[in-house]
Amino acid sequence: MTNLWSEAEAATGRPLSGIKVIDLTLARAGPTAVRHLADWGADVIRIEPPAADSNSDPAAGARHGPDFQNLHRNKRAMTLNLKSPEGHAIFMQLAAEADVIVENMRSTVKSRLGIDYDAVRAVNPGIVYGSISGFGQDGPYAARAGVDQIAQGMGGLMSITGLPGQGPVRVGIPIADLCAGGYLAMGISMALFDRSRTGQGRWVQTSLLEAMVAMLDFQGSRWTMAGDVPQQAGNDHPTGIPTGVFPTADGHINIAASGQRLWERFAQAAGIEHLVTDPRFEDARGRSRNRAELNALIGEVTVRQPSQYWVDLLMEAGVPCGPINSIDQTFADPQVQHLGLARPVEHPALGEIRIVASPLQMTGADRDIRRAAPDAGQHTDEVLGALGLDPDRIAALRDQKII
């Protein structure tokens, strides 16, 4: 039998090199968690069901499209019918050798398939089993299907996003999915560290709802500690004033001049020193109470010059500010380019493509994309051959729709 887990992956020198992951996830939150692990060296085998149409994904679009390629880079892929006895047996062989399994099935589904935490732990006590759900593994909403926008609404985010009086507004990215995936990857990493001391695995769980409520952060604690229900503040910071979007001669700019010292620096640089001693704005409480008036007065000044003028002036004065970029402008920004946030990878059909890099940097480890997202079943024969199955047996499994 050859080595199931790629030696090339173990030789990368990345912090998760040698960690073996089975990816059973669908949609976005689960694949996001696995992507974090794969980016930092884990050897991931993604298991998908055999399907007639393998060229698209309901959540991530066309397999060769930008969403799928970004979501599933650095992984291998195989197909396997977990509902068949033979497919289940192959899965358990893989699970016995794995370090991590990640899934986002409903609790009843994974139990019915016999691939739940207890079933896997019976053959591999050291397994770290990561689960993402919409609302939790148990409780009154456990059986509900959860998607990002539903979690944004139920978690309170849509009530504080948008302009005052506009009505609920979703965030422009799948933030509940992305945050839940990030939290799960962090939890899996902690469980792996704990296993290095105890030898025992853990079941690590999170949900879109839990991630969304946690991401409320200070807006949530305003309620839990003070009984204050935050409202929509639009482009204004809810508590730090003046912080928000202001018009310029050629667009808009963000300025963050909250706190007395920053407010005074900004007023001096902008030539509105007289507002510092104005009774309406002389302290934080007054600036909060008279926010609309203050913003209007600032806007009358900022609109006279282009955005870059204000960036240069306010940076010199030590006042945080920045342009409001479109996505193409973001990737053209010299600091974004310096940070290398778009990385090339070679795809066998698409040629060289560029993928959004991990936001982490570590000494002694690069964050280059090692492999493009795999085609469906691309590595099935490779994985099964490493398990000891000969070509005739693999062909028979394919004929029986098990792979």
C-alpha positions as CSV (number, residue, x, y, z in Angstrom):
1,M,0.0,0.0,0.0
2,T,1.3,3.5,-0.9
3,N,1.1,6.4,1.5
4,L,-2.5,7.7,1.5
5,W,-1.6,11.1,2.6
6,S,0.6,13.0,0.2
7,E,4.2,13.3,1.3
8,A,4.5,16.5,-0.8
9,E,2.0,18.1,1.5
10,A,3.9,17.1,4.6
11,A,7.1,18.7,3.2
12,T,5.7,22.2,2.8
13,G,6.9,23.4,6.3
14,R,3.6,25.0,7.0
15,P,2.2,24.9,10.5
16,L,-0.5,22.3,9.7
17,S,1.8,20.1,7.5
18,G,1.1,16.4,8.3
19,I,-2.5,17.0,9.5
20,K,-4.9,14.8,7.5
21,V,-8.4,16.2,6.9
22,I,-11.5,14.6,5.5
23,D,-13.8,17.3,4.1
24,L,-17.5,16.3,3.9
25,T,-18.8,19.9,3.7
26,L,-21.2,21.6,1.3
27,A,-22.3,25.2,0.8
28,R,-19.9,27.8,2.1
29,A,-19.4,27.9,5.9
30,G,-17.9,24.3,6.1
31,P,-15.7,24.6,3.0
32,T,-14.4,28.0,4.4
33,A,-13.3,26.2,7.6
34,V,-11.5,23.5,5.6
35,R,-9.9,26.1,3.3
36,H,-8.2,27.7,6.3
37,L,-6.7,24.4,7.3
38,A,-5.7,23.6,3.7
39,D,-4.1,27.0,3.2
40,W,-1.8,26.3,6.1
41,G,-0.6,22.9,5.0
42,A,-3.2,20.3,6.0
43,D,-3.7,17.5,3.4
44,V,-7.4,17.6,2.6
45,I,-9.4,14.9,0.9
46,R,-12.8,16.4,-0.2
47,I,-15.5,13.7,-0.5
48,E,-18.4,14.4,-2.8
49,P,-21.2,12.1,-3.8
50,P,-21.2,10.6,-7.3
51,A,-23.3,12.8,-9.5
52,A,-24.3,13.1,-13.1
53,D,-23.6,16.8,-13.1
54,S,-20.3,17.5,-11.5
55,N,-19.6,20.9,-13.1
56,S,-21.4,23.2,-10.7
57,D,-22.2,23.6,-7.1
58,P,-25.5,25.1,-5.8
59,A,-23.6,27.4,-3.4
60,A,-20.3,28.1,-5.2
61,G,-21.4,28.1,-8.8
62,A,-19.5,26.6,-11.7
63,R,-16.6,24.4,-10.7
64,H,-14.2,26.4,-12.9
65,G,-15.7,29.7,-11.8
66,P,-14.1,32.2,-9.4
67,D,-16.2,31.3,-6.4
68,F,-15.6,27.6,-6.5
69,Q,-11.9,28.0,-7.2
70,N,-11.5,30.4,-4.3
71,L,-13.4,28.2,-1.9
72,H,-11.9,24.8,-2.6
73,R,-8.2,25.5,-3.5
74,N,-5.4,23.4,-1.9
75,K,-7.6,20.3,-1.7
76,R,-7.8,16.9,-3.3
77,A,-11.2,15.4,-4.2
78,M,-12.8,12.1,-4.6
79,T,-16.3,10.8,-5.1
80,L,-17.9,8.3,-2.7
81,N,-21.5,7.1,-2.0
82,L,-21.7,7.1,1.7
83,K,-25.2,5.6,1.6
84,S,-23.8,2.2,0.3
85,P,-22.2,-0.3,2.7
86,E,-19.0,-0.4,0.5
87,G,-18.8,3.4,0.5
88,H,-19.3,3.6,4.2
89,A,-16.6,1.0,4.7
90,I,-14.1,3.0,2.6
91,F,-15.0,6.1,4.5
92,M,-14.3,4.4,7.8
93,Q,-10.9,3.3,6.5
94,L,-10.1,6.9,5.7
95,A,-11.5,8.1,9.0
96,A,-9.3,5.7,11.0
97,E,-6.2,7.4,9.5
98,A,-7.4,11.0,9.6
99,D,-6.7,13.7,12.2
100,V,-9.8,15.9,11.3
101,I,-13.2,15.4,9.8
102,V,-15.3,18.5,9.0
103,E,-19.0,18.3,8.1
104,N,-22.1,20.5,8.0
105,M,-24.9,18.0,7.7
106,R,-28.0,18.0,9.8
107,S,-27.5,15.9,12.9
108,T,-30.0,13.3,11.8
109,V,-28.3,12.8,8.5
110,K,-24.8,12.1,9.7
111,S,-26.3,9.7,12.4
112,R,-28.3,7.9,9.7
113,L,-25.2,7.5,7.5
114,G,-23.2,6.2,10.5
115,I,-20.5,8.8,10.1
116,D,-21.3,10.9,13.2
117,Y,-18.8,11.7,15.9
118,D,-19.5,8.7,18.1
119,A,-19.2,6.3,15.1
120,V,-15.9,7.8,14.0
121,R,-14.5,8.0,17.5
122,A,-15.1,4.3,17.9
123,V,-12.4,3.6,15.2
124,N,-10.3,6.7,15.9
125,P,-10.3,8.1,19.5
126,G,-8.0,10.9,18.5
127,I,-10.2,12.3,15.8
128,V,-11.0,16.0,15.9
129,Y,-14.5,16.2,14.5
130,G,-15.7,19.7,13.3
131,S,-19.4,20.5,12.8
132,I,-21.1,23.6,11.5
133,S,-24.9,23.9,11.5
134,G,-27.4,26.6,11.0
135,F,-28.5,26.9,14.6
136,G,-26.7,24.3,16.7
137,Q,-26.6,20.5,17.0
138,D,-29.5,20.5,19.5
139,G,-32.2,22.8,20.8
140,P,-35.5,24.0,19.3
141,Y,-34.1,25.1,16.0
142,A,-31.6,22.2,15.5
143,A,-33.6,20.6,12.6
144,R,-33.9,23.8,10.7
145,A,-31.9,24.5,7.6
146,G,-29.8,27.6,8.0
147,V,-28.3,29.9,5.3
148,D,-26.2,33.0,5.7
149,Q,-28.9,35.7,5.2
150,I,-31.3,33.9,7.6
151,A,-28.5,34.0,10.2
152,Q,-27.8,37.7,9.5
153,G,-31.4,38.4,10.2
154,M,-31.9,36.2,13.3
155,G,-28.5,37.2,14.7
156,G,-29.4,40.9,14.8
157,L,-26.9,42.1,12.1
158,M,-29.5,43.3,9.6
159,S,-31.2,45.5,12.2
160,I,-28.1,47.6,12.6
161,T,-26.9,47.6,9.0
162,G,-28.0,50.3,6.6
163,L,-29.2,53.9,6.8
164,P,-31.4,55.0,9.7
165,G,-35.0,54.2,8.9
166,Q,-34.1,52.3,5.7
167,G,-35.3,48.9,7.0
168,P,-33.2,45.8,7.4
169,V,-30.1,45.5,5.1
170,R,-27.9,42.4,4.6
171,V,-24.2,42.7,4.5
172,G,-22.7,42.5,1.0
173,I,-20.7,39.3,1.8
174,P,-21.9,36.0,3.4
175,I,-20.5,37.1,6.7
176,A,-22.2,34.5,8.9
177,D,-20.8,31.7,6.7
178,L,-17.3,33.2,6.6
179,C,-17.2,33.9,10.4
180,A,-18.6,30.5,11.3
181,G,-16.0,28.9,9.1
182,G,-13.2,31.0,10.7
183,Y,-14.4,30.1,14.2
184,L,-14.6,26.4,13.4
185,A,-11.0,26.4,11.9
186,M,-9.8,28.1,15.1
187,G,-11.6,25.6,17.3
188,I,-10.2,22.7,15.3
189,S,-6.7,24.1,15.7
190,M,-7.2,24.4,19.5
191,A,-8.5,20.8,19.7
192,L,-5.5,19.6,17.7
193,F,-3.2,21.4,20.2
194,D,-5.1,19.9,23.1
195,R,-4.8,16.4,21.5
196,S,-1.0,16.7,21.4
197,R,-1.1,16.8,25.2
198,T,-3.9,14.4,26.0
199,G,-4.0,12.0,23.0
200,Q,-7.8,12.5,22.8
201,G,-9.9,14.1,20.1
202,R,-12.8,16.4,20.5
203,W,-16.1,17.3,18.8
204,V,-15.9,21.0,17.9
205,Q,-19.1,22.7,17.0
206,T,-20.4,26.1,15.9
207,S,-23.3,27.4,13.9
208,L,-24.1,30.4,11.7
209,L,-26.3,31.8,14.5
210,E,-23.6,31.5,17.2
211,A,-21.0,33.1,14.9
212,M,-23.4,35.9,14.0
213,V,-24.3,36.7,17.6
214,A,-20.6,36.6,18.6
215,M,-19.7,39.0,15.8
216,L,-22.1,41.6,17.2
217,D,-19.4,42.2,19.7
218,F,-19.8,45.6,21.4
219,Q,-23.2,46.0,19.8
220,G,-24.3,42.9,21.5
221,S,-22.8,43.9,24.9
222,R,-24.6,47.2,24.7
223,W,-27.8,45.1,25.2
224,T,-26.5,42.5,27.6
225,M,-24.8,45.0,29.9
226,A,-26.8,48.2,29.5
227,G,-30.1,47.2,28.0
228,D,-29.4,49.4,25.0
229,V,-30.9,48.2,21.7
230,P,-28.6,49.5,18.9
231,Q,-30.2,51.0,15.8
232,Q,-29.1,51.6,12.3
233,A,-26.3,54.2,12.1
234,G,-25.6,54.0,8.4
235,N,-22.1,55.1,7.5
236,D,-21.6,56.7,10.9
237,H,-19.8,54.9,13.7
238,P,-22.5,54.1,16.3
239,T,-20.5,55.5,19.2
240,G,-17.3,57.3,17.9
241,I,-18.2,60.7,16.4
242,P,-17.3,62.1,13.9
243,T,-16.5,58.9,12.1
244,G,-18.1,58.2,8.8
245,V,-18.4,58.9,5.1
246,F,-18.0,62.4,3.8
247,P,-18.3,63.9,0.3
248,T,-15.3,65.1,-1.6
249,A,-14.9,66.9,-5.0
250,D,-14.5,63.6,-6.8
251,G,-16.3,61.0,-4.6
252,H,-16.3,60.1,-0.9
253,I,-13.9,59.4,1.9
254,N,-13.9,57.8,5.3
255,I,-12.7,59.9,8.2
256,A,-12.3,58.6,11.7
257,A,-11.9,61.5,14.1
258,S,-13.5,60.2,17.2
259,G,-12.1,61.0,20.6
260,Q,-11.2,64.5,21.7
261,R,-7.6,64.6,20.5
262,L,-8.4,63.2,17.1
263,W,-11.3,65.6,16.8
264,E,-9.1,68.6,17.6
265,R,-6.4,67.4,15.1
266,F,-9.0,67.0,12.4
267,A,-10.6,70.4,13.0
268,Q,-7.2,72.1,12.9
269,A,-6.2,70.3,9.6
270,A,-9.5,71.0,8.0
271,G,-9.6,74.7,9.0
272,I,-12.7,74.3,11.2
273,E,-11.0,75.0,14.5
274,H,-13.9,77.2,15.6
275,L,-16.1,74.1,15.9
276,V,-13.9,72.7,18.6
277,T,-15.2,75.3,21.0
278,D,-18.7,75.4,19.7
279,P,-21.0,74.3,22.6
280,R,-22.7,71.8,20.4
281,F,-19.5,69.9,19.7
282,E,-17.1,70.6,22.5
283,D,-17.4,67.1,24.1
284,A,-18.2,63.6,22.9
285,R,-21.8,63.7,24.3
286,G,-22.5,66.9,22.4
287,R,-21.0,65.6,19.2
288,S,-23.2,62.5,19.5
289,R,-26.3,64.4,20.2
290,N,-25.7,66.8,17.3
291,R,-24.2,64.3,14.9
292,A,-26.2,65.3,11.9
293,E,-25.3,69.0,12.2
294,L,-21.7,68.2,12.7
295,N,-21.5,65.8,9.7
296,A,-23.2,68.4,7.5
297,L,-20.7,71.1,8.5
298,I,-17.8,68.8,7.9
299,G,-19.2,67.8,4.5
300,E,-19.4,71.4,3.4
301,V,-15.6,71.6,3.8
302,T,-14.6,68.2,2.5
303,V,-16.5,68.5,-0.7
304,R,-14.3,71.4,-1.8
305,Q,-11.2,69.2,-2.4
306,P,-10.7,65.7,-4.0
307,S,-10.3,62.6,-2.0
308,Q,-6.5,62.3,-2.4
309,Y,-6.0,65.8,-1.1
310,W,-7.8,64.8,2.2
311,V,-6.0,61.5,2.5
312,D,-2.6,63.3,2.2
313,L,-3.6,66.1,4.5
314,L,-5.2,64.0,7.2
315,M,-2.5,61.3,7.2
316,E,0.0,64.1,7.8
317,A,-2.1,65.3,10.7
318,G,-2.3,61.8,12.2
319,V,-6.1,61.4,11.6
320,P,-7.2,58.0,10.2
321,C,-8.9,58.3,6.8
322,G,-9.0,56.5,3.5
323,P,-10.7,56.3,0.1
324,I,-13.8,54.2,-0.6
325,N,-12.6,51.8,-3.3
326,S,-14.5,49.6,-5.7
327,I,-13.2,46.0,-5.8
328,D,-11.0,46.7,-8.8
329,Q,-9.5,49.8,-7.0
330,T,-8.9,47.7,-3.9
331,F,-6.7,45.2,-5.8
332,A,-4.9,48.0,-7.6
333,D,-4.1,49.7,-4.3
334,P,-0.3,49.7,-3.7
335,Q,-0.6,48.4,-0.2
336,V,-2.8,45.5,-1.2
337,Q,-0.4,44.6,-4.0
338,H,2.5,44.9,-1.5
339,L,0.8,42.5,0.8
340,G,0.3,40.0,-2.0
341,L,-3.4,39.4,-1.4
342,A,-4.0,38.0,-4.9
343,R,-1.9,34.9,-5.5
344,P,-1.4,32.9,-8.8
345,V,-2.0,29.2,-9.2
346,E,-1.9,27.0,-12.3
347,H,-5.1,25.3,-13.3
348,P,-5.0,22.5,-15.9
349,A,-7.9,23.8,-17.9
350,L,-7.9,27.5,-17.1
351,G,-4.2,28.2,-17.1
352,E,-2.8,30.7,-14.5
353,I,-5.6,32.1,-12.3
354,R,-5.3,34.4,-9.3
355,I,-7.0,33.6,-6.0
356,V,-7.5,35.8,-2.9
357,A,-4.8,34.8,-0.4
358,S,-5.1,33.9,3.3
359,P,-5.0,37.1,5.4
360,L,-2.5,35.5,7.7
361,Q,1.3,35.8,7.5
362,M,3.7,33.7,9.5
363,T,7.5,33.7,9.6
364,G,9.0,30.7,7.8
365,A,5.8,29.8,5.9
366,D,4.5,31.3,2.7
367,R,0.9,31.6,1.7
368,D,1.1,30.7,-1.9
369,I,-1.7,28.6,-3.4
370,R,-0.4,25.1,-3.8
371,R,-3.1,23.7,-6.0
372,A,-6.2,24.9,-7.8
373,A,-9.6,23.6,-6.8
374,P,-10.0,20.0,-8.0
375,D,-12.4,18.6,-10.5
376,A,-15.1,16.2,-9.2
377,G,-13.5,12.9,-8.4
378,Q,-10.1,14.0,-9.7
379,H,-8.2,12.1,-7.0
380,T,-10.6,9.2,-6.5
381,D,-8.3,6.5,-8.1
382,E,-5.3,8.0,-6.3
383,V,-6.9,7.8,-2.9
384,L,-8.4,4.3,-3.4
385,G,-5.2,3.0,-4.8
386,A,-3.4,4.2,-1.7
387,L,-5.9,2.3,0.4
388,G,-4.8,-0.9,-1.4
389,L,-7.6,-1.2,-4.0
390,D,-6.4,-2.5,-7.4
391,P,-7.6,-1.0,-10.7
392,D,-10.2,-3.8,-11.3
393,R,-11.8,-3.2,-7.9
394,I,-11.9,0.5,-8.5
395,A,-13.5,0.0,-11.9
396,A,-16.1,-2.2,-10.3
397,L,-16.9,0.4,-7.6
398,R,-17.4,2.9,-10.4
399,D,-19.7,0.6,-12.3
400,Q,-21.8,0.2,-9.1
401,K,-22.0,4.0,-8.7
402,I,-20.2,3.7,-5.3
403,I,-17.6,6.2,-6.6
